[in-house]
Amino acid sequence: MIDKRFFPRQVVESSGNRWDWALLPLVLGVLVLLAWGGSQMARPYQVGEALPLTLEPAYLPYYLLRTTLRMFLAMGASLVFACAFAAIAAKYRAAERVMVPLLDILQSIPILGFLSITVTGFIALFPGNLFGVECAAIFAIFTSQAWNMAFSLYQSLRTVPPELQEAASVFQLSGWQRFWRLELPFAMPGLLWNMMMSMSGGWFFVVASEAISVSNQNIKLPGVGSYIALAIEQRNLGAIGFAIGGMLVGIVLYDQLFFRPLLAWADKFRFEEGSSETAPTSWLLTWMRRTDAMSALASRIVRLLERSFLVFRLRFDGTSIRARRQQGSKVVERAWDALLAAGVLIAIWQLGSFIRAEVGWGEFAHVFVLGGITMLRVIVLIALAALVWVPIGIWIGMNPLWAGRLQAVAQFLAAFPANLMFPVAVVLIVKWHLNPNIWLSPLMVLGTQWYLLFNVIAGASTVPTELRYAAHNLGLTGWLKWRRYLLPAVFPSFVTGAITASGGSWNASIVAEYVTWGDTTLQAEGLGSYIAHMTAIGDFPRIALGIGVMCVFVMGMNHFVWRKLYALAEDRMHF
């Protein structure tokens, strides 16, 4: 496992320059599209200027290019953030005690809250240029992608098998070498599935990120999200259908050209003795391996990475006194704990002062009860989603042939903007006189249930083949098979998916408990509808109170429920 390379030597014999010439138009076409799209994103712009936007289907390919480019830029930033966060939080206990709760807070802040804070700053940073608004949109998409990927990589780094850690110590790998040779390869299969989920989850927020309000001006950036927003404003169902069709085409394209080759390439990092009998395949990866140009490029990247291993290597051998494991100072640890406790107490004091001065304790108690109602909805919905998607995810993950067939379908279902279903729900609830407190609740999990599915698929796909053979030879069937084999195998990945799905459901409650379609508004009792209502009337102290209480509930659930399950996964339920 340790001496595998990110870029393996060419496994298919090169068939000559004809593959190079065949690949050249594809590469040039992608570069030209990226350069053109980038130039359009950086053109001059003045606040208040009306950007051209039309519902003509002929413009959809251009809008799709702009939206996809934003999402991939956000994906790159999310990947860098996830690697930095996971590497620091998984290795340093002092940093972990701050960074993990901070990530809980960031995950619980509504996505639209980031936009309201960052848009003005980005526009001021790039005055007279559309790039500032584009950066704000990309940042909003980043906030919908980064937390899921960071939690996935953090969970994988915490569950690296002890024998691999011992081998890395025997080979005297430095922190840099250990990350690239052991930790990132071990986490790669799960990380890729979470990248797909993050990419799909970003589609839910393209409407909000591309239709921006700033300085009493509405800015609709050219893209699929703004196209959908305009279609909803004009109630043009045909245009919405064209937008969904364009999304499907885009998802199939980046699945075939990006994610499928990466999954096929990353299969070699599965932690097992033998090779998988049904490894995923990719026609593009096979094509690229047959080209001399791509092989030369891959070799050059490998040489650069290996050169960095020489630069960031340990400067001592295993017999040196410096090689002995250093024990952290208890005094420093206690001082750090005391500093954190003081920070928490100061935050509680400031919160109490704010509540007493701005809203009153009666309002706080009312909001806290609303938070309990929303928490009950989240717990019930996550449990129901787990009953449905855990068995399906295990079946897909353990059948790579079907995983390849259903991969694009799962991405499209996860990318389908759940807010397009809200008008349908409003019409049905009004028509049949249903209770909004019950029937608006499923809208909270429409877009977040896929975090469970993708993480369970990732966990099931990395189960070692020899373990599958052992379960088969032992004749495990029925509930015994689930209890002793299948559920423990995917449990760490399930916890990661449950954390992100739970945080996403809290976020979605703001739009799911307070739904408007035309002149009809339905409101379910809960914290999400409270925040949405206060936002609508512009009561900023109560908006802050609602978001603060939501952060408290999310952090409480993560600390008292999900962190306990994380500890259980690290101690007993991983390979």
Sequence and secondary structure as in RCSB ss.txt:
>XXXX:A:sequence
MIDKRFFPRQVVESSGNRWDWALLPLVLGVLVLLAWGGSQMARPYQVGEALPLTLEPAYLPYYLLRTTLRMFLAM
GASLVFACAFAAIAAKYRAAERVMVPLLDILQSIPILGFLSITVTGFIALFPGNLFGVECAAIFAIFTSQAWNMA
FSLYQSLRTVPPELQEAASVFQLSGWQRFWRLELPFAMPGLLWNMMMSMSGGWFFVVASEAISVSNQNIKLPGVG
SYIALAIEQRNLGAIGFAIGGMLVGIVLYDQLFFRPLLAWADKFRFEEGSSETAPTSWLLTWMRRTDAMSALASR
IVRLLERSFLVFRLRFDGTSIRARRQQGSKVVERAWDALLAAGVLIAIWQLGSFIRAEVGWGEFAHVFVLGGITM
LRVIVLIALAALVWVPIGIWIGMNPLWAGRLQAVAQFLAAFPANLMFPVAVVLIVKWHLNPNIWLSPLMVLGTQW
YLLFNVIAGASTVPTELRYAAHNLGLTGWLKWRRYLLPAVFPSFVTGAITASGGSWNASIVAEYVTWGDTTLQAE
GLGSYIAHMTAIGDFPRIALGIGVMCVFVMGMNHFVWRKLYALAEDRMHF
>XXXX:A:secstr
 TT  SS    S    HHHHHHHHHHHHHHHHHHHHHHHHHTSB  TT        GGGHHHHHHHHHHHHHHHH
HHHHHHHHHHHHHHHH HHHHHHHHHHHHHHHHS HHHHHHHHHHHHHHHSTTBTHHHHHHHHHHHHHHHHHHHH
HHHHHHHHT  HHHHHHHHHTT  HHHHIIIIIHHHHHHHHHHHHHHHHHHHHHTHHHHHEEEETTEEEE SSHH
HHHHHHHHTT HHHHHHHHHHHHHHHHHHIIIIIHHHHHHHGGG SSSS  TT    HHHHHHHT HHHHHHHHH
HHHHHHHHHHHTS SS TTSGGGS     HHHHHHHHHHHHHHHHHHHHHHHHHIIIII HHHHHHHHHHHHHHH
HHHHHHHHHHHHHHHHHHHHHHT HHHHHHHHHHHHHHHHS GGGGHHHHHHHHHHHT  HHHHTGGGGTTTTHH
HHHHHHHHHHHTS HHHHHHHHHTT  HHHHIIIIIHHHHHHHHHHHHHHHHHHHHHHHHHHSEEEETTEEEE S
SHHHHHHHHHHHT HHHHHHHHHHHHHHHHHHIIIIIHHHHHHHHHTS  
